[in-house]
Amino acid sequence: MPKGGSRINAGRKIKLDEKLEFTKRLTKTENDFILFARDKKIDLAKLKKTLLVFATLFFICMPVNAYTLKGGVEYTVDKARIIAFDNAPQSINKNEFGAYLNDKFYFSSIGYINGNISVAVARKVVPFYDKGKLSFYGVQYDNDPSKKYYYSPKGKLLKYEINTFKGEYPYKTMAYDTQGKLLNINLVVSDHESFLFDKNKKLIGHWLNNQFYNSKGEKDITRRL
């Protein structure tokens, strides 16, 4: 996997009424999984209590209609919300992911994450950390890149995700819990930015490069490339 580079204005707090502009571009491997992590903000403590959306940090103070998404085409949040939820199933059959309730290659995945194994064969494995500790990790199989599986550090499925990527932006990813119920939808508007809505269509937050920002513009959870 390519290593993430430095970002201009890294750590800068994002103003909620600020317009964000970026260039529409694709790399050979979609920045090698760049979109894999966009909607992977998971609050495990809250998950244990509610099984609600991963990354439930709400934009309480955000003036929704004032926030603008721009990526070749300009989007208001309301417009983005409509696109995100258009033809998005509220539930799916559990049989779709039933064979992946446990990571089939758990020991290999953990070995790769810990640096004991140099290659994750036939799949990509991306770890996510909170305060330096592994919070969860994602798996994407090379033969079916439209589907991703997110596991606890013990290899238990937490979330199943489907994306609609067809080679251009915007596109969306839809995340479901282990009962097949919708958790969240992420509208990806460029190769480095996306916006996350909960199942009730409320804006949660956004990813900028490899960093998720909460409602106060503060960094929250970081992935390692």
Secondary structure, 3 states (H helix, E strand, C coil): CCCCCCCCCCCCCCCCCCCECCCCCCCCCHHHHHHHCCCCCCCHHHHHHHCCCCCCCCCCCCCHHHCEEECCCEEEHHHHHHHHHCCCCCECCHHHCHHHCECCCHHHHHHHHCCCCCCCCCEEEEEEEECCEEEEEEEEECCCCCEEEEECCCCEEEEEEEECCCCCCCEEEEEECCCCEEEEEEEECCCCEEEEEECCCCEEEEEECCEEECCCCCEEEEECC
